[in-house]
Amino acid sequence: MEIEEEPRPKHRLFSPLKLDGAASEELRAYIDDLREEIARVEAELQRKQAHLTAAAAFFKPAP
């Protein structure tokens, strides 16, 4: 008997801005904020990947 896993719900860390009544400047500021957050997350992903790569090299069996 196989146990089927239910799909994990997406984890939302932010609330999307309501765009209908937003002024152009507010939308540009929102885009800037999102770009900063994307850059922060990409930097964290690179840091974690570097950590994984270093760990894999450390634990690699000797030839």
N, C-alpha and C positions, 0 to 999 in steps of 0.2 A: 504494500500500500504506500503510495507516494503522497507526501504532504506538499500541497501547492501553496506557495507563498503569495500573499496578496501584494500587489504593487505598493511601494512606499509612497505616501503622499508627498508632493513637493513642499519643501520647507521655504516659506516666504519670510525674508528678513526685512522687507520694506513694504510700504504701502504705496502702490502706484498713485501718482498725482492725478487728480481729476483735470483733464485737459480742456474741457468745454469752456470754462470761464477764465482760463489762465491767460494772462497777457503775454505778449511776445518775449519781453525781458524775463518774465518768470519762467517761461519754457526754456529759454537759453540757460538760465541759471540751473534749472533742473537737469538739463543735459550735461552741464559742467560737473554737477554733483555726481551724476551717474558715471561719467568718465573717470572721475577721481576714485570712485568706489571700484570700478572695473580694474583700474591700475593697481589698487591696493590688493585686490583678490589675485590678480595675475602675479604680483610679486610674491605673495604667500604661496601660490602654487609652485613657482620657481624654487622658492626656499625649500619646500617639502620635497620636490623632485631631486634637488641637490642632496638632501639628506638621505633619500632612498638610494641614490646612486653611490654615495659614499659608503653606506651600509653594505650595499651589494659588493662593492670592491673590497671592503674589509673582510667580509665573510666568504669571499671567493676561495675555493679550494686551491691549494698550492699545486703547481704543475708537476 
